[in-house]
Every structure is written in C-alpha cells, then in structure tokens.
Amino acid sequence: MSHDDFDFEPVRGLPANLPENEKLLWQGAPEWKALALRAYHVRKVVAYFSLLVAWRIGSGLVSGHDAGLFVSCLLLVTLGGIAIGVLTLLAYLNARSTVYSITSKRVILRHGVAVSLTLNVPFKLIDGADYKGFKDETGDIALRLPDRERIGYLITWPHLRTDKITRPQPSLRALADARQAAAILSAALAADAGAEGSQTSVITGVPAGARSPRTEPHAIGPQSNGPRTATA
C-alpha cells in the first residue's frame, strides 16, 4: 500500500483547484544533485575536509609524530562522510518534496520536507525575472519583487537567489528544463501584461533559442504588445 504525504492536494503542487479563468502551464522540481552542489554546497564541504586531511598528514609527517596519524585522518574522513551524507539526503528530500508551478496568473512554490509550505507569487508582484544557466545544463529562475514586498529568508530557503540575502528573491532552482520554464513564464507574463496593462517586466539571461513549446499557446493566449514585455 503506497502512501502520499501530499494526497490532500487536488492537483500535485497546488493547494487548491485553480479558478476557471486560470490555467496550469508548467510544473517542475529541482534536480537533487544540482541542488546538493549549489544550495547545500556539498562540493565545498568535500574540499574543506580534503584540506583538513591533507593538513593533518602534512603536519604529522613534518613533526615526525605519526603514531595517531591514521586514526586522526580516519576520524576526519568519517566526519566528512557523515556531513556530506546528511547534506545530500537533505537535498534529495527537499527536491522530492518541492513542486514549482507556473499558471497563467502566478508562480507557485510548494516546498518543505517536514512541513509543507506554499508561496504564491502573482504576476502583478513580479517586476521581472533573471535566468541563469549552469554547466550541468540545469538553470535557476529568480523572480524580482517590488521593494515593498518581503519574504522570509529562512522559511523560503533554499528556493532563493543566493546572492540576494538582504532582498530575498524567490527562485525556481536547479531545473533540468529551466530554458523551457523561462520561455513559458516569459510568454505568460507577456500575455498577462496585455490583459492587465501593468509595468514593464523582463526575463533576462534566457538564451535566444529558448521558446515555449508550440503545444502551449492555447494555455497562455496570444502574446500582446502591451506596456509590459517579457523577452526570451
């Protein structure tokens, strides 16, 4: 018998059914390996313990006191392995419990390992977005919010832009299909701009070749030349 911790959701990743005038355009989740490297900094932890072991070996050989060298190195390797294992497990569980959703009206971030939290970001609160791709072919999409809007850093982490600590920006992190998600969000912002007539909103950093799939236009409607534009 299988058990789903989120079986209360009418649609996975959504706290309630969407209104009739709102459509679900895209859903995705972080890649746990990329999340472990960039959010939980597993690579840096590996480097740190590697340096400790190298320093212990070097100092032991120079001083000539190598009686406990093997034991101390083994202890460091064990502690490092435990730390790396815990961080990797947290990254895996976080990725498994996270669902990012883009609708025709908002971006929704459902996350939380022990306690499920949902962050709704309506398009009217998005001043723009920044796309960043990485060598592992995953990418992040950070949402720029107005100065008046504040979100809790601790309760939203690690789904945040890492270099914006004082002004946290909710982010869709470590996406395998980040280019497609950015293109879909771009088209949805453009369509909503035409309907709402709000201020300019731009997604920066999206490669020129990224476009939303041709299977999606019926969901986002035709793009408008209204006052807010989104580029992809």
C-alpha positions, 0 to 999 in steps of 0.5 A: 500500500503506497502512501502520499504525504501530499494526497490532500492536494487536488492537483500535485503542487497546488493547494487548491483547484485553480479558478476557471479563468486560470490555467496550469502551464508548467510544473517542475522540481529541482534536480537533487544533485544540482541542488546538493552542489549549489544550495547545500554546497556539498562540493565545498564541504568535500574540499574543506575536509580534503584540506583538513586531511591533507593538513593533518598528514602534512603536519604529522609527517613534518613533526615526525609524530605519526603514531595517531596519524591514521586514526586522526585522518580516519576520524576526519574522513568519517566526519566528512562522510557523515556531513556530506551524507546528511547534506545530500539526503537533505537535498534529495528530500527537499527536491522530492518534496518541492513542486514549482508551478507556473499558471497563467496568473502566478508562480507557485512554490510548494516546498518543505520536507517536514512541513509543507509550505506554499508561496504564491507569487502573482504576476502583478508582484513580479517586476521581472525575472533573471535566468541563469544557466549552469554547466550541468545544463540545469538553470535557476529562475529568480523572480524580482519583487517590488521593494515593498514586498518581503519574504522570509529568508529562512522559511523560503530557503533554499528556493532563493537567489543566493546572492540576494540575502538582504532582498530575498528573491524567490527562485525556481532552482536547479531545473533540468528544463529551466530554458523551457520554464523561462520561455513559458513564464516569459510568454505568460507574463507577456500575455498577462501584461496585455490583459492587465496593462501593468509595468514593464517586466523582463526575463533576462539571461534566457538564451535566444533559442529558448521558446515555449513549446508550440503545444502551449499557446492555447494555455497562455493566449496570444502574446500582446504588445502591451506596456509590459514585455517579457523577452526570451 
